[in-house]
Amino acid sequence: MSNVSEKEFLGVLEETKDFICDKYGVDRKNLEILIVWQVKCIQNRKAVVVVKNTKNNFIYDYFIECTYNGDTRECYMDFYRK
């Protein structure tokens, strides 16, 4: 079993910006991750985040669920549209 630190998990959450950049063609430096909900259970972590465009003060219409499986050291992202 492997344990990921909070700092490492937050780094994984930053990758959600890539999805928004690819989908909407915006600059990554104008994006901010907002954590709606987060939990850690034993070696696993899960978070629900949204992405905000700080330049236009706009929140994109996706909830992104990020799950880190500490047993397999894999991260999964599921995207839900509001």
C-alpha positions as CSV (number, residue, x, y, z in Angstrom):
1,M,0.0,0.0,0.0
2,S,1.2,3.5,-0.8
3,N,0.2,6.8,0.7
4,V,0.1,10.0,-1.4
5,S,0.7,13.2,0.4
6,E,-1.8,16.1,0.3
7,K,0.8,18.1,-1.7
8,E,1.1,15.4,-4.3
9,F,-2.7,15.0,-4.5
10,L,-3.1,18.8,-5.0
11,G,-0.6,18.5,-7.8
12,V,-2.8,15.9,-9.5
13,L,-5.8,18.2,-9.1
14,E,-3.9,20.8,-11.0
15,E,-4.1,18.5,-14.1
16,T,-7.8,19.2,-14.3
17,K,-6.7,22.6,-15.8
18,D,-5.4,20.7,-18.8
19,F,-8.9,19.5,-19.6
20,I,-10.4,23.0,-19.4
21,C,-7.5,24.4,-21.5
22,D,-8.0,21.8,-24.2
23,K,-11.8,22.2,-24.2
24,Y,-12.1,26.0,-24.2
25,G,-8.7,27.1,-25.5
26,V,-7.9,29.3,-22.5
27,D,-4.6,30.2,-20.9
28,R,-3.7,27.9,-17.9
29,K,-2.3,30.8,-15.9
30,N,-5.9,32.3,-15.7
31,L,-7.3,29.2,-14.2
32,E,-7.8,28.4,-10.5
33,I,-8.9,25.1,-8.9
34,L,-11.6,25.3,-6.3
35,I,-12.1,22.3,-4.0
36,V,-15.7,21.7,-3.3
37,W,-15.2,18.5,-1.3
38,Q,-12.2,16.4,-0.3
39,V,-11.7,13.2,1.8
40,K,-8.8,10.9,2.7
41,C,-9.5,7.3,3.8
42,I,-6.5,5.1,4.7
43,Q,-4.4,5.3,1.5
44,N,-7.1,6.7,-0.8
45,R,-8.1,10.3,-1.6
46,K,-11.0,11.8,-3.4
47,A,-12.0,15.3,-4.3
48,V,-14.7,17.2,-6.2
49,V,-13.4,20.3,-7.8
50,V,-14.5,23.1,-10.2
51,V,-12.3,25.3,-12.3
52,K,-12.6,29.1,-12.2
53,N,-11.3,31.5,-14.9
54,T,-9.8,34.3,-12.7
55,K,-9.5,36.7,-15.7
56,N,-13.2,36.7,-16.4
57,N,-14.4,35.6,-12.9
58,F,-16.3,32.7,-14.5
59,I,-16.7,29.1,-13.2
60,Y,-16.8,26.4,-15.9
61,D,-19.9,24.2,-15.9
62,Y,-18.0,21.0,-15.0
63,F,-17.8,19.2,-11.6
64,I,-14.6,17.1,-11.7
65,E,-14.3,14.1,-9.4
66,C,-10.7,13.0,-8.8
67,T,-10.0,9.7,-7.1
68,Y,-6.5,8.5,-6.1
69,N,-6.3,4.7,-5.5
70,G,-3.4,4.2,-3.1
71,D,-3.2,0.4,-3.7
72,T,-2.5,0.8,-7.4
73,R,-1.1,4.4,-7.3
74,E,-3.5,5.4,-10.1
75,C,-5.6,8.5,-10.4
76,Y,-9.0,8.6,-12.1
77,M,-10.9,11.7,-13.2
78,D,-14.6,11.8,-14.0
79,F,-16.2,14.9,-15.5
80,Y,-19.8,15.8,-14.8
81,R,-21.6,18.7,-16.5
82,K,-23.9,20.8,-14.3
